[in-house]
Amino acid sequence: MIIPEQLLEKYNSPVPRYTSYPPANYFDTVTENQYIDAVKESNSGNPRNISLYLHIPFCKKLCYYCGCNTSPLGTQAEMKKYVVALKQEIRMVAALIDKGRKVSQIHYGGGTPNALPVEWIAELNELIYSLFTLVDHPEIAIECNPAHLDFNYIDQLKKSGFNRFSLGIQDFDNEVLKTVNRDPSAMPVGDIIQRLKAGSDNVTVNLDFIYGLPGQTVESFLDSIRQAAAIRPDRLVTFSYAHVPWVKKAQKILDKKGLPDTELKMKMFSESHEYLMANGYQSIGLDHYVLESDELYQAVITKSLHRNFQGYCTRQTTGQVYAFGVSAISQLEKGYAQNTKSVKGYIESIGQGHLPIEKGYMLTKNEIIVREVINQLMCNKQINWKELSDHLNISESVIRDAIVYDDAELKQFEEDGILQLTKEGLEMTEGGALFIRNVAASFDPLTRNNSKQFSKPV
C-alpha cells in the first residue's frame, strides 16, 4: 500500500477518532437525575441487549504514551474500597434496568484490570451473574498487561468466565518499551496464548501494538508484527500513537525523546498492513486485523460490524453500554454519561448513595442520524443510503439534511483516490481507508467552525 506524499500533506490534519458520536470532548453537564431517566428510557430503546463496562484505573507504573484514565497502584485497602464502590454502583444501576433484557457483552478495561487480585475480579463477575441474565455465549473480555500475568492468574480468569483476552504488547523491542516506561511480558507471549486457549474452543485472544513511538523504525516495528503473526493470535491491532500532550501531560516526555515523523509512521502502517494481509489476516475497520475464521470478519462480509468505546463487535454482541467506575462512559441510545475521573470523589459519591455522574451528552434527533451515518462508515468502510434509510425508517433526504452532504467535497475525495462513489452511496478504497476519519468528519456538522483539538490520522 503506497500513499502519495501529497495526500499525507493534504489529509493528515487533526480530526476526531469517532469512537463515539459526538466525541467525548464535546461532553457537557449531565446530572445524576438525567442519567437515571436515560437509563430507564433505554429499556425501550435499541439495541435491546446490554453491554457492561467496568473501569479498573490502577497501574503499577505509568506508560508515557497512555491516553487512558489511570491511577497509581495504591494499598490493597485503598483498592478494596474502590471495588466495594464498584459493586455498589453496579447494584444501583441494575435496579433501573428491565430484568427481561440480557447481557451480551462484559468488558474490563483500564488502567490495568489485572493489577487487581484475581479473586476480586471473580467476585465482580459473580455479582454481575447474580443481577443479570446473560445471552448464550456472551463475550466476557478483559484487557491485560502481560507484564503482570502468570499461569495461575490466567487459569482463574478463565474459571471466572472470561473468553476474550486483549494483551497490550505495544512492541516486542524491549528498548522501545523502556523508552516509554513499559515493562515487557513476564512470560513468552506464545506461552500465554497457549495457556489462554488450553481446554477451550471459544477463547479469543488479541494482541495490541502501537506505532509511532520513540525509538521505533519501520523495520523494528515490522519485526514486532512478524513475531506477532507467527504466534497466530485471533486478532491483531496496530494503533497509531495519538499524541495529545495538551490532555495527557506525561506525553510531553515523548516529545523530548523524539517521535517518528509522519512519513515514518505511514511506512510502519503500510508495511505492517501488507505483511499481515499476505500472511492470513484480514483488515477490519481502521486498524484491526483478524483471521478469516473470526466472527468479526464475517460481520465485515455482511456489512454488520459495530463498535463502541471498547472496540469492534458483532450485531449479536452489541448492546447499549452501561459503564461503571471512574471516568467510565455509558453509551445509551439517546446519550452518554461519564463518571467522575477522581477515585476519591467516585468512592465518596457512591458511599453517599449517589451515582458519580460528572458530564455527558444528550443527542438530538439529527445527531442520532449523524451518529448512524458515521458508525456505518467507520465500521464497514461504506455507506448505502437506502439501507440506512430502511434501518432508521426515515427518507434518504432526511438523512442528508441531518448531515453535511457536499457533492463537491465527496467528488474531491474520489479524485484523490480516497473513496469511490457508487449508485448506492460510497465505498472507501484500500489506500483511502487510512483517511476514513477525514471522510467521516466531512459529514459531521459539529466539525464546522469549532475549536476542539484532535489527534492526526497518521
C-alpha positions in Angstrom: 0.0 0.0 0.0 1.6 3.2 -1.2 0.1 6.5 -0.1 1.3 9.5 -2.2 3.1 12.1 -0.1 0.8 14.9 -1.4 -2.2 13.1 0.1 -0.5 12.8 3.5 0.2 16.5 3.4 -3.4 17.3 2.4 -5.3 15.0 4.7 -3.1 14.4 7.8 -4.8 17.1 9.8 -6.4 16.7 13.2 -9.9 15.0 13.1 -12.0 13.1 15.7 -11.3 9.4 16.2 -15.1 8.8 16.3 -15.1 6.1 18.9 -18.3 7.8 19.8 -20.5 10.5 18.2 -20.2 13.2 19.3 -16.6 12.7 20.5 -16.1 12.8 24.3 -14.5 16.3 24.2 -18.0 17.7 23.3 -19.5 16.4 26.6 -21.1 18.9 28.8 -23.0 18.9 32.1 -25.3 15.9 32.6 -26.8 15.4 36.1 -27.4 12.2 38.0 -31.2 12.5 37.6 -30.8 13.0 33.8 -28.7 9.8 33.7 -31.2 7.9 35.8 -34.0 9.0 33.4 -31.9 8.0 30.4 -31.2 4.5 31.8 -35.0 4.0 32.4 -35.8 5.2 28.9 -33.1 2.9 27.5 -35.2 -0.1 28.4 -37.4 0.7 25.5 -34.6 1.6 23.2 -32.2 -0.2 20.8 -30.2 -2.3 20.8 -32.1 -4.4 23.3 -29.0 -6.2 24.5 -26.9 -4.9 27.4 -23.1 -4.3 27.4 -21.4 -3.8 30.7 -18.1 -1.9 31.0 -16.0 -1.9 34.2 -13.1 0.5 34.5 -10.1 -0.5 36.7 -7.9 2.6 36.7 -4.9 1.2 38.7 -1.5 0.8 37.1 1.8 -0.3 38.7 3.6 2.3 36.6 2.6 5.0 34.1 3.3 4.3 30.4 4.2 7.7 28.9 2.1 7.2 25.7 -1.1 6.3 27.6 -4.2 8.3 26.9 -6.4 6.4 29.3 -7.7 7.5 32.8 -5.3 5.8 35.2 -4.3 6.0 38.9 -1.1 4.9 40.7 -1.4 1.5 42.4 -2.5 2.1 46.0 -2.5 -0.1 49.0 -4.8 -3.2 49.0 -7.1 -1.4 51.4 -7.4 1.6 49.1 -8.1 -0.6 46.0 -10.6 -2.7 48.1 -12.6 0.5 48.8 -12.8 1.1 45.1 -14.0 -2.4 44.3 -16.6 -2.1 47.1 -17.9 1.1 45.5 -17.8 -0.5 42.0 -20.1 -3.3 43.3 -22.5 -0.8 44.8 -22.7 1.2 41.6 -23.5 -2.0 39.6 -26.3 -2.8 42.1 -27.7 0.8 41.8 -27.8 0.8 38.0 -29.0 -2.8 37.7 -32.1 -1.9 39.8 -33.1 0.5 37.0 -32.7 -1.9 34.1 -35.5 -4.1 32.8 -34.9 -7.7 34.1 -36.2 -9.1 30.7 -33.1 -7.7 28.9 -30.0 -9.8 28.6 -26.2 -9.1 28.8 -24.4 -10.0 25.6 -21.0 -8.3 26.5 -18.9 -7.6 29.6 -15.6 -5.7 29.2 -13.0 -4.9 31.8 -10.7 -2.0 30.8 -8.2 0.3 32.4 -5.8 1.2 33.6 -4.7 -2.3 34.2 -7.5 -4.7 35.2 -5.1 -7.5 36.1 -3.5 -5.2 38.7 -6.3 -6.3 40.9 -6.2 -9.7 42.8 -7.9 -12.2 40.6 -10.2 -13.1 43.4 -11.7 -9.6 43.4 -12.4 -9.8 39.6 -14.1 -13.1 40.1 -16.3 -11.6 42.8 -17.3 -8.8 40.4 -18.3 -11.3 37.7 -20.3 -13.3 40.3 -22.2 -10.2 41.2 -23.0 -9.5 37.5 -24.1 -13.1 37.0 -26.4 -12.8 40.0 -28.0 -9.5 38.9 -28.4 -10.0 35.2 -29.5 -12.7 32.7 -26.8 -13.5 30.1 -27.4 -14.5 26.4 -26.0 -17.8 25.3 -22.3 -17.5 24.7 -21.8 -13.8 25.8 -18.5 -12.1 25.2 -16.7 -11.6 28.5 -13.5 -9.7 27.9 -10.6 -8.3 29.9 -7.6 -6.1 28.9 -4.4 -7.4 30.5 -0.8 -6.2 30.8 1.3 -9.3 30.1 4.0 -8.0 32.5 1.7 -8.9 35.3 0.3 -12.3 34.2 1.2 -15.8 35.4 -0.4 -19.2 34.7 -2.4 -19.2 37.9 -3.9 -15.8 37.2 -4.8 -16.9 33.7 -6.5 -20.1 34.9 -8.6 -18.2 37.5 -9.7 -15.7 34.9 -10.9 -18.5 32.6 -12.6 -20.1 35.6 -14.5 -16.8 36.1 -15.9 -17.0 32.6 -13.6 -14.8 30.6 -13.4 -15.8 26.9 -11.7 -12.8 25.2 -8.3 -11.5 26.3 -6.7 -8.4 25.0 -2.9 -8.3 25.6 -1.2 -4.9 25.5 2.1 -5.9 23.9 2.8 -2.5 22.2 6.2 -3.6 20.9 8.4 -6.6 21.2 11.5 -4.4 21.3 12.5 -4.0 24.9 14.4 -0.8 24.3 11.3 0.8 22.8 9.3 -0.3 25.9 12.0 1.0 28.2 11.8 4.4 26.5 8.0 4.6 27.0 8.3 3.3 30.6 6.5 0.0 30.0 7.6 -3.4 31.3 7.9 -6.3 28.8 5.8 -9.5 29.1 6.7 -11.6 32.1 6.5 -14.8 30.0 6.8 -15.6 26.3 3.7 -14.3 24.7 3.2 -17.5 22.8 3.1 -19.4 26.1 0.5 -17.0 27.4 -1.7 -17.5 24.3 -1.3 -21.3 24.6 -2.4 -21.3 28.2 -5.4 -19.0 27.5 -6.6 -21.3 24.8 -5.9 -24.6 26.6 -9.1 -26.7 27.0 -11.4 -24.2 25.3 -12.8 -23.8 21.8 -14.3 -20.3 22.3 -11.4 -18.2 23.7 -10.4 -15.3 21.5 -7.0 -13.5 22.0 -5.9 -10.2 20.5 -2.5 -8.6 20.7 -2.3 -4.8 20.7 0.6 -2.8 19.2 1.3 0.9 18.9 3.3 2.5 16.0 4.8 6.0 16.2 6.7 5.6 19.5 10.2 7.0 20.1 12.9 4.5 19.0 10.7 2.7 16.6 11.9 2.2 13.0 10.0 0.8 10.0 12.0 -2.4 10.2 11.8 -2.7 14.0 8.0 -2.3 14.1 7.6 -4.7 11.2 9.8 -7.2 13.1 7.3 -7.0 16.0 4.4 -7.7 13.7 6.3 -10.6 12.2 6.7 -12.1 15.6 3.1 -11.5 16.5 1.8 -13.1 13.3 4.0 -16.1 13.9 2.2 -16.7 17.2 -1.2 -16.6 15.4 -3.5 -14.7 17.7 -7.1 -14.4 16.6 -6.8 -10.7 16.3 -4.0 -8.1 15.9 -4.4 -4.3 16.4 -2.0 -1.7 15.2 -2.9 1.6 16.9 -1.5 4.8 15.6 0.0 6.6 18.6 -2.2 9.6 19.4 -0.1 12.5 20.6 -2.3 14.8 22.7 0.1 16.3 25.3 -2.5 19.1 26.0 -4.6 16.3 27.5 -2.0 13.9 28.9 0.9 15.8 30.3 3.2 12.7 30.5 3.2 12.6 26.7 5.4 15.6 26.8 8.3 13.3 27.8 8.0 11.6 24.4 8.5 14.9 22.7 11.9 15.1 24.3 12.8 11.5 23.3 11.9 12.2 19.6 8.8 11.0 17.8 8.9 9.4 14.3 7.7 11.8 11.6 4.5 11.3 9.5 6.4 9.6 6.7 7.9 7.0 9.0 4.6 6.4 10.7 3.0 5.9 7.3 5.6 3.3 6.3 5.1 1.5 9.6 1.4 1.3 9.0 1.6 0.4 5.3 4.3 -2.3 5.6 2.7 -4.0 8.6 -0.6 -3.9 6.8 0.8 -5.5 3.7 2.6 -8.2 5.8 -0.5 -9.1 7.8 -2.7 -9.2 4.6 -0.2 -11.5 3.0 0.0 -13.8 6.0 -3.5 -14.9 6.6 -5.1 -11.8 8.3 -8.0 -9.7 7.0 -8.3 -6.0 7.7 -11.4 -4.7 9.5 -12.2 -1.2 10.5 -9.2 1.2 10.6 -6.6 -0.7 12.5 -7.8 -4.2 13.3 -6.7 -7.5 11.7 -8.4 -10.9 12.2 -8.2 -14.4 10.9 -10.8 -15.3 8.3 -12.4 -17.7 10.9 -13.1 -14.8 13.2 -16.7 -13.6 13.7 -15.7 -10.0 13.2 -14.6 -10.9 9.6 -18.0 -12.5 9.0 -19.5 -9.3 10.2 -17.4 -7.3 7.7 -18.6 -9.6 4.9 -22.2 -9.0 5.8 -21.6 -5.2 6.4 -22.9 -5.6 10.0 -19.8 -4.6 12.1 -20.4 -2.4 15.1 -18.2 -0.6 17.6 -18.3 1.1 21.0 -15.7 2.6 23.2 -14.4 -0.9 23.9 -13.8 -1.7 20.2 -15.4 -3.6 17.4 -18.2 -6.1 17.9 -20.8 -8.1 16.0 -24.6 -7.4 15.8 -25.1 -10.3 18.2 -22.9 -9.0 21.0 -23.5 -5.2 20.6 -25.7 -3.6 23.2 -26.3 -0.3 24.9 -23.3 0.2 27.2 -23.8 0.7 31.0 -20.4 1.7 32.4 -19.0 1.5 35.9 -16.0 3.0 37.7 -14.1 6.3 37.4 -14.2 8.0 34.0 -16.4 5.2 32.6 -18.8 6.3 29.8 -22.2 4.8 29.4 -23.4 4.8 25.7 -27.2 4.7 25.6 -29.4 5.1 22.6 -30.1 8.7 23.2 -27.0 9.9 25.0 -23.8 9.4 27.0 -22.9 9.9 30.7 -19.4 9.9 32.1 -18.4 9.3 35.7 -16.0 11.5 37.7 -12.3 10.9 37.0 -11.4 11.2 40.7 -11.1 7.8 42.5 -11.6 9.6 45.9 -14.7 11.5 44.5 -16.1 8.3 43.0 -15.9 6.4 46.3 -17.4 9.3 48.2 -20.3 9.7 45.8 -21.2 6.1 45.8 -20.8 6.0 49.6 -23.4 8.8 49.9 -25.8 6.8 47.7 -25.3 8.9 44.5 -24.3 7.9 41.0 -21.0 9.7 40.3 -22.0 11.4 37.0 -19.8 14.3 36.0 -20.7 15.1 32.4 -22.1 13.7 29.2 -24.2 14.5 26.2 -27.8 14.0 25.2 -28.3 13.7 21.5 -30.8 15.5 19.3 -32.8 13.5 16.7 -30.5 14.8 14.0 -27.4 13.8 15.9 -28.7 10.3 16.3 -28.9 10.2 12.4 -25.3 11.6 12.1 -24.1 9.0 14.6 -25.6 6.2 12.5 -24.0 7.5 9.3 -20.6 7.9 10.8 -20.7 4.5 12.6 -21.7 2.8 9.3 -18.7 4.4 7.6 -16.2 3.8 10.4 -17.2 0.2 10.9 -18.0 -1.1 7.4 -16.0 1.4 5.2 -19.0 2.1 3.1 -22.4 3.9 3.1 -25.5 2.6 1.4 -28.1 5.4 1.7 -31.1 3.1 1.1 -30.0 0.6 3.7 -29.5 3.4 6.2 -32.9 4.8 5.2 -34.6 1.4 5.8 -32.7 0.9 9.1 -33.6 4.3 10.5 -37.1 4.3 9.0 -36.7 7.7 7.5 -36.2 9.0 4.0 -32.8 9.5 2.4 -33.5 13.2 2.1 -34.0 13.5 5.8 -30.6 11.7 6.4 -28.8 14.1 4.0 -30.5 17.1 5.7 -29.2 16.0 9.1 -25.6 15.6 8.0 -23.3 17.8 6.0 -23.6 16.4 2.5 -21.3 18.2 0.0 -21.2 16.7 -3.5 -18.1 18.7 -4.4 -16.2 17.5 -1.3 -17.1 13.9 -2.0 -16.0 14.1 -5.6 -12.7 15.6 -4.4 -12.2 12.6 -2.1 -12.9 10.4 -5.2 -10.5 12.3 -7.4 -7.8 11.8 -4.7 -8.4 8.1 -4.6 -9.8 8.1 -1.0 -13.2 6.7 -1.9 -15.4 5.5 -4.8 -18.8 7.0 -5.3 -21.4 4.4 -6.3 -25.1 4.4 -7.2 -25.9 3.2 -3.7 -23.6 5.5 -1.8 -19.8 5.3 -1.4 -17.0 2.8 -0.6 -13.6 3.5 0.8 -10.6 2.4 -1.3 -7.9 0.3 0.3 -5.4 3.1 0.4 -8.1 5.7 1.3 -9.1 3.8 4.5 -6.3 5.5 6.3 -8.2 8.7 5.9 -11.6 7.4 6.8 -11.8 9.8 9.8 -11.5 12.7 7.3 -14.4 11.4 5.3 -16.5 10.9 8.5 -15.6 14.4 9.6 -16.9 15.8 6.3 -20.4 14.6 7.2 -20.2 16.0 10.7 -21.9 19.3 11.4 -20.0 19.7 14.6 -16.6 19.9 12.9 -17.6 23.1 11.1 -16.2 26.2 12.7 -15.2 24.6 16.0 -12.1 25.0 18.2 -11.8 21.4 19.6 -8.4 19.7 19.5 -7.9 16.2 18.0 -5.1 13.9 17.0 -4.0 13.4 13.4 -4.9 10.3 11.4 -1.2 9.3 11.0 
